[in-house]
Amino acid sequence: MAAWQWDLLNTVFLLGTLAAAAVAVPLHLYFHGFHWSEWLVGLGMVFAIGTAISAGYHRLFSHRAFVASRPIRLFLLLFGAASFENSALKWSSDHRLHHRFVDDLEKDPYAIGKGFWYAHWTWVMEEKSTPLTGVSDLEKDPLVMWQHRYFFRIGAVVALLPVFIGLLTGNLIGHLVVGLLLRIVLTHHTTFLINSAAHVFGSRPYTDANSARDNWILAPFTYGEGFHNFHHMWQWDYRNGALWYQWDSTKWILNGLAWMGLISKLRRVPVTVMDRARIRMEEKRLRERLATAGPSSTPLQDRLAAA
């Protein structure tokens, strides 16, 4: 295994924005108070950019879960760039490797087996050269390649929208602190929670072949991405929260865009397939419990086998 080396730029950016936000936000609230306008703009940017990662970088570009019109693809690429999580091409390459080699300590880019914080964000701070892999389909998309070449400049322009609003409204400091600085930190860590917490906390109703968990608490903060066990079982499904009552704001937005004709060919796993997987997991857990119950469980084991 190669010796650890820090990626200085990524490390300074991630730690610097977090430290700056931890200091600037409380000071701003103390000296200037709470203003709905700056927080609405800031949280609006959090939602727009987070949704661009969930619907665009993740479900559209990484997994081809649906087909999107050019305006929708452009919007997702513009606002996805403002996440400062690399280009859609590089993000998709890393993510496809994650699915292909999930939990492999050498090949999974953010394997949870290397520790919670490694999977959360330390892997981003590691100096390593991972070539683009398995994204030849995306390399044929002119919009994706344009964003790949200029993603930082594109992201900077979009990310500065709150600052422009602050200049127009005479509240530059408030929009700078909340709409730019705090927004960057919230965008990063809501994404990172899926790589870390969603592989540690929660249930595995569909498969225990990997560490991915369904976590309903994470779902509202991650645009529906919290149902991660389902996602790792059927990564090509446009939903993460597949059941009607499961929170998945990205799914609902995609349903609306499909109704308007802006996206199409939404892929989904049949309910019967989901039911079979869930029943298999319930059967496996029941067999494991019966196996520890001793000879008295033999009749129940026979009934289970018959069922």
C-alpha positions, 0 to 999 in steps of 0.5 A: 500500500502506498504511503499516505500523502495529503492533497494540500488544495482539497485539505485546505479548502475542506478544512478552511471552509468548515473552520471559517463557517464555524467562526463567521456564522455565529459572529454574523448572527451575534452582530447582525441578527437573523434575517430571513432573506439571506437564509432563504437564499442560502437554503435555496442554494443548498437545496438546488445544488444538493438536488443537482448532485442527487438527480444529476451527478448521481442518478442521471450521469452515474447511473443513467436512471432516466433520460433528460432533455438538454435544458435539464442536463445543463441546469444539473451540470451548472448547479452541480459544479457549484458543489465543488465536488469535481466535475460530473465526469470525475464524480461519476467515475469515482462513484461507479468504481464505488458500486463496482468494488463496494467495501473493497479496501483497495478498489473502492475509492471511499471504502467504509472499511477504512474508517468512518471519517475516511469514507466521509471526507478524508479520502478527498484529502488524499493525494492520489491519481485515479484515472477516469474509469468506465465513463466512455458513455459520458465522454460522448456527451458534449455538455458533460465534457464542456463542464469537465473542462471548466467545472471550477469556473462554472461552479464559481459563477453559480456559487456567487449568485448569493453574493450578487444578490447581496450586492443588489440588496445592500446585504453583502456580508450576510449573503456571503456568510450564509449563502456562500460559505455556510452553503458550501459546508452544508453541501459537502457534508450532506453528500459525504454522509451518504458515503459514511453514515449510510454505510454504518447506521440503518437497516439492510432490508434488501441485501446484506452483501455489502455495508449499505444501509437504509436510513430514514433519518438521513433521507430528508437531509440528503434529498432521498439518498438515505435509502442506500441499501435499496440503492446498492441493490438496484442502482439503476432505479431513479428512486432511492426511497422506492416506497410511496411514504419514504422521503425522496425529494429528488424522486418527487422532482423527477416525477414532476419533470417527467409529467412536464415532458422534460425527462423520460424513460425513468427506470424502476425495479418491479415491486415483485422483485423488491418483495422477493428480495425483502422476503429472502432477507427475512427468511435468512434472518429467521434461519439464523435465529432458529439455528441458534435455538437448538433441537427445539426449533426443528419443527419451525425450520421444517415449516420454514423450508416448506413455506 
